[in-house]
Amino acid sequence: MTFDLNSLLVFALAALLYAGLLSGRWRGWALLLGSAIGIYWLQPNLAPRFASYALQTVTIALTVLMWALSRKRDDETQQATWHEDRHTLVILLLVVFGVALLRFVPPDYRPIPYRPPAPLTVGLAVGLVSLIFLGIAKLSEKAEQRKVLTGGILFVVVLFVVLKTPLLTTAVSHLWRSLTNQDTALAHPSDLAWLGFSYVAFRLIHTLRDRQTGILPVLSLREYVTYVIFAPAYIAGPIDRAERFVKDLRALPEMVGLDATRFGAGGYRIASGLFKKFVIADLLAQGMSLSITNAEQATSPLALWILLYGYSLRLFFDFAGYTDIAIGLGILFGIRLPENFNRPYLRTNITAFWQNWHATLSSWARFYVFTPLSRTLLRRKPRPSTTAIVFVSQTATMLTIGLWHGVSWNYVVWGVWHGTALFVHKQWSDRTRKWYRGLNNKPWQKRVWTLFSWFLTFNFVCLGWIWFLLPLETAVTVFGKLFGIGW
């Protein structure tokens, strides 16, 4: 399920009840409970038996495990949260078993689009996982926490790579189907469409890495789980930082319940998102944006350019619309999620574009890929040249963003496309800074240069979407046809 009108109506009603009926001390608990239930409700039905239920249950289990690994050892503040942590574990277990009991509800009245496994099976699985977790906890206590955290990061990365690699995902689906006596010939990567995991993985890596560097604040289990699976941001982000999110979470007791200003602001953002997504983006999707089918049907370079611009706008309004809806819902619940899009197509260079397109993902990649990689290269002996360090770090950063969408060659090319552009812009701006400052005294020349820079940046980004959208062979053909080659 995505944010459709029915789900938004449920969220809005929940926000009204949450703000109007709950006292301050219960709001944080309500967000935990609502988000834990919400991830099961939002997860669409998957073909492998019990996959929809199992994947979201693994999300909860994995989040609890990573919290345990990232707890601040021998810290009085951390130890003081244990009473609350036990209550959180009980609530999560009640949700896991409560959703399993929906197995006995007739399909027409079941609030989730799939049938969960039997509660007894769930109980055995929970018991086995609990024993494994206890074993991991005992072993991790004897090991250096930094190494334990590194192990946690690597585990999340490996799991992420498996889910993003079609060949590996198909193999897992094949195994899953064989264990549940289903037709293995139908195994497909979409069988394991784990809703929200891309964002969950990056949030988990963020907290584990920040614990390593000592900048992650002490978090209770309730705060940690709510941060990772916060329902409004679960489907399409944005990727918040734990310390910023928890600041809002801890301020909920002082929040005015039915505050007209807050509901007005949240409602405006939701309405804006609905217009972007369900009016503009969906209209462009009706044959007015590039796809494999209409790329083959296009009869001229001009038609292809129009379709490419249509796809570029559709992608922006679709994604920015979802982000506006998530931010608006967050405001209703008292959580102000970070901005993710700020007129990226109006930027006049590729660096500014990436500072304003999916800004939270770009920020995450800079903080956890570019900065540590460049520092590592700077400490190497013999040290590579500064130019080489910048090129490698920027390309690796954009490759990470590309592969975050899926492990395939078209995303590799898209990542290199933008990594190379960022490197070229860095070299250009370093060498022309004095000349550019001189344009302040030449207003007409500055306007012309600004217009040219915008035109170049916008079209470069649009051309990049070809690699993002199409299989590599098709993308090469379409790219050539845009410039009159291959007709």
N, C-alpha and C positions, 0 to 999 in steps of 0.2 A: 504493500500500500504506500502511496505517496500522499502529499497534502492535497486531497480533493475537498470539495465543498462539505461533504458529510463529516470527514475527519476534522475539518476546521470548526464546524459547528460543535462537535464534541469538545474540542479544545476550549472554545469560547465559553461554553456552558461550565466546563470544569473550572475555568479561571474565575467566573462569577461566583461559583460556590466556594472556591478556595479563598477568594478575597472577602466575600461577604460573611462566611460562616466560621472560618477558622481563626482562632486567636494566634498571636504572633509565635508562640512557642511550638505550635503544631505545623507551621507552614513548611519548615525544612523537611519534616517527616512526610508531609503530604507530597512534596516534590519527589522524594525518594520512592514512595509507594507508587505514585502516578507514573513515574518514568519507568520503573521496573515492569509494571503492567503494560505500559505503552509500547515497549519494544516488542513484546509478543503480539500486541494488537496491530502494530504497523507492519510487521513482517508478512510478506505475501506467501501464498502457498507454494511449496516446492514439490517437484515430482517424487524424489526419494522419500520413502515412508518415514515420517516423524522428523524430517530434516528441519522444517521450519521451527518446530519447538526446540529441537536439540541445539541448533545454532545459537538461538538467543539465550538458552540456558548456559551454554558455554561462554557467551559474552559475560554473563553475571559471574560465573565461576572464575573466569580468567581475570576479571576486574578485582575480585576479592583476593585472588592469589597475588596479583601485582601490588595491591595495597599492602598485603602482608610482607612482601619482599622489600617494599619501599618505606616501611615504618622506620621512624627514627629510633634507633636502638638506644637503650639506657637513657631515655629522655623522660623527665617527669611529666611534661605536658602531654607527650604521646601516651604514656601509661595511664594518665588520668582519663583518657577517652574510652578505656576498656568497657566500662559499664554501658556506655552508649553503643559501643561496637557490638556487644552481645545482642542488644535489642535489634540492631540493624541486621545481624545474621538471621535472627528469628523472622523478621519481616521478609527478607529475601527468600528464605525457605518456604514461608507461607505462600508467597507469590508463585514460586516454582511448583509447589504441590497444588495450589489453587487453580492455576492454569491447566494442570494435568487433569483435574477433576472435570474440566469442560468437555472431556472425552465423552461423558455421559449425557451431555446436553444435545438434543436433536440438532442437526446441521442448520436448519432454518432459524434456530434461536441462538446458535453459538456465536459469540461476538468476535471470534477469530476465524479466519477462512480455512482452517486446517484442523485435523483431528489429532490431539496430543496422544502420546503413548499411555499405557496403563499406569496408574499411580504406583502400583507395586514395582513395576520396571523402573520408574523414576526413583523410587526409594532405594532400590538396590544400586542404581547408578550414583545417586547422591552419597550413599554410604561408601562406595568404592572411591569416589573422588575425594571424599573427606579424609579417608585413610591415606591417599596419595598426598594430599595437601599437608597432612600432619607430618608425613615422612619428609617432605620437602622443607617444611618449617624447621624440623629438628636438624636436618643437614645444614640448612642455611645459617642456623645460629652458630655453628662451629666454623663456618667459612667467613672470609673477609667480605663485608657487605658490598664493597665495590665490585668484587668478582661476581657475587650473587646477582647484583643489578645488571651487570654486563650479560650474564646468562639469561636474565629475563628479557632484556632488549633483543638478544639474538633469537630467542624463542618466538617473540612477537614478529620479528622480521621474517623468520622462516615460514611461519604460518601465513603471513601476508603474501609472501612470494608464491606459496602453493596456491592460494586463493586467486592470485592475479595471473597465474600462468595457465592458459587453457588446457595444455596437455596434462599438467599435474592435476588440475581440478577435475578433468574428465576421468583420470585414473581413480581419484578418490570417489567420484560418483559411481564408477563401475564397481568398486569394492563395496560401497554402501548398498547399491542395488542387489549385489549378490548375497549380502548378508540378510537382506529383507525379502529375498525371493521375488525380486522384480526383474524385468527384462533388462539385462545389462547392455544390450545392443542400443538402447535408447539413451545411454549415458551422454551427458552434454555439460559443458561448463556452466550453463545457466541453472543446472540442478543445485548448485551451491551458491546461489545469489544471496549471500549473507548480508542482510540489510544493515547498514551503519558501520560495518567493520572497518572500512577504510579510515573513518574518522576516529573510531575507538582505538585502532592501532596507533595512530599518531598521538592521541592523548596519553595512552599508556607509555609510549616511548618518551614523551615529554616529561612525565612525572618521574620515571625511572632515571632518566639522564639528569634531571634537576636534583634528585636526591644524591646522585653521585657527586655533583658539583656543590652540594650544600645549600642550594638556594630555594629548594622546595619547602614551604612551611609545613608545620605539623598538621596533618589532616586526619580527622576521624574517618572510620569506614563509611559512615553515612555521607559525609562531605565528599569523599573520594568517589564513591559509586555514583552519587548524584551528578557530579561533574562529568564523569565518563559517559553516562547514558542519558543525560538530560534530554527528554523527549523532543522538545522543539528543535534542537540542534542535531538530533540523531541521524536524520536522513541526509541532509545536505550541508551540514556545518552551520555557522563558521566554527573554526577550531579555536576555542578560547584557551586561555592560560589558566591553570589551576588556581594560582594565587589571586588572580583578578576575579574569577568566578566565585571563589569561596568568600571573598570580601562582600559580594552582593548577597550570598547565601546567609552569611552571619548577620547581615543587616535586616533580614526579613522580619524579625520580631518588632522592629520599629516602623515598618512600612504601614502606611495608611491603607486600610482595606479597600473599600470601594472609592478609590480616588479618581475623580473625573479627569484630571489632567493626565494621569498615567493611562487610563483606559482610552482616552482620546488619542494619545501618542501611539499606543499600541495598535489601536484600531486603524489609524491612518497608515501605519507601516504595513499592516495586513492587507488593507484595501489596495495600496500601491503594489504590493507583491502579487495580489490576485490579478490586477490589470496587466501587469507585465507578463505573468505566466499564462493566464487563461485567455487573454485577449490578444496581445501582440505576439507572443511566442507561438501559441497554438495556431494563430492565423498564418504566420510565416511557415509553419509546419505543413500547411495544406498545399504542398507543391511549389512553394515559393522559396525553398532553401535547398542547398545542395544535398544530394544523397546518391547512392550508387545507381539507383534506377534512373533518376532524371539526369544524372551526368551522362549516362549512355544515350539518353534521348535528346540531349541538347544538340542544336544544329549549327551553332556559331560560337566563336569566342565571347561575343557580347552576352549571349544567353548564359554561358558558364559564369562569367563575372557577376551577372545579376544574381544567379543562384548562390554563388559564393558569398556575396554581400548579405544575401538573405539568411544564409546559414550563420554567418558571423553575428548578425543582429539577433537571430533566434537564440543562439547559444547564450548571448549576454542576457537577454530578457528572461529566458528560462531560468538560468542560474541565479541572476540577481533577484528575480521574483521569488524564488524559493528562500533566498537569504532574507529578503524583506519580511516574508511571512514568519520565518524563524525568529527574527529580531523582534517583530511585533508580538508574537506569542510570549517570548521571553519577557518583554516589558509588562505584559499582563500579569505574569507570575512574579514580577519583582526582580528579574534577572536581566540586566542589560548586556546582551551579547555584543561582541565587537563588530564594527563595520567590515564589510568584505569587498564591496565594489564602490568605487568613487569615480564615475565617468571615465573608465579606462580608455575608451576609444577616442577620447579627446586629448590624450596625452601626446606630447611631441617627441618622445624618445622611448626606446624599448625599456629602459630602466624604470622610467616613470610609469609605464604601462604595468609592469609587474609589481610595482608598489601599490597599484590600485585595482588590479584584477585578482580576485581570490586572495586578497591581501593577507589573510590569516595563514593560508597555506604557504604563500611566498615567505612570510615572516618565519614560519616554522622551519622551512628549508634553509633559509639563511642562518638561522640560529643553530640548527642541529646538523647541517651538512657543510655549508660554506665556511662558517667560522672555524669549527674544529679541524676541517681538512686543510684550510689555508694555514692555520697555526702549526699543524703537524708538518706540512711541507716547509714552513719557515725554519723549523727546528732540525730539518734533515742536514746531514753533512756528507758530501758537499751540498750546500743549499742551492736548489734550482733558482733560475732567474725570477725576478718579480713578475715578469710578463708570463712566464710559464705557470707560475703558481696561480695567477689570476685566471688564466685560461682553463686550467685543470679544475679549479675550484668552482668556477661559474658553470662549466659544462657538466660537472658532476651534480651540482645543485639542480640544474634543469633536467638532467636525466632522472634524478630522483622524483621530481614532480611528474615527469612523463610516465615513468614506470609505476607511479602511484595509481595511475588510471588503468594500467594493465601491462603485463609483461609481453610485449610484442614489438616487432620491428618498426611499425609505424610510430609507436610512442617513443622509441629510441631516436628515430629520425627527428620527430617533433622536438624532443628534448635537446638534441644537438643543434637543431635549427635556432632555437632561442638561446641556448648557451653561447653559441658562436656570435649571435647578434649582441648579446650583453657584453661580451669581450670586445667586439669591434667598437661598440659605443663607448666603452671605458677608455680604450686607446684613443679614440677620436676626441672625446671630451677633455682628456688630459693634455692633448696637444693643441687644442683650439680654445682653451679657456680665456686666454687674453684677447683673442680675436672676437669671441662671443661677447665679452664684456664691452668691447668697443662698439658693438651694435646698439648699445643703449643711447649713443649719441646720433644714431642713424635710424630713426623710427620707421621709415618706409622699408629700408632694407631688413630691419628686424621683423616687420610684419610678413614680408615675403619669405624670409627664412623660416619663420614660425609655421606659416602655411605649408611650405615645402616639407618641413620636418614632420608635421602632422600627417600629411599625405603619405609620406614614405613609411612612417611607423604603422599607420592604419593598414595600408596594403600589405606590408610585411607580415603583420599579425594575421590578416585574413588569409594570405597564402599559406601560412603555417597551419591553419585549421584543416587544410587539405590532408596533411600528414596525420593529423589528429583523428579525422573522420573516416578516411578511406583505407582499405588494405593497400599495402605498399605498391604493388604492381598497378593497381587502379589509380592510386594517387600520382604516380609518375606520369601516367597517360594523361590524366586530367590537367596536371601542371603544364605539360607541354601544349595541350590544346588551348589553354588560356592565352598562350602567346602565339597561337596559330600554327603549332607544330603537331603533326600527326592526324590531321583531318582527312 
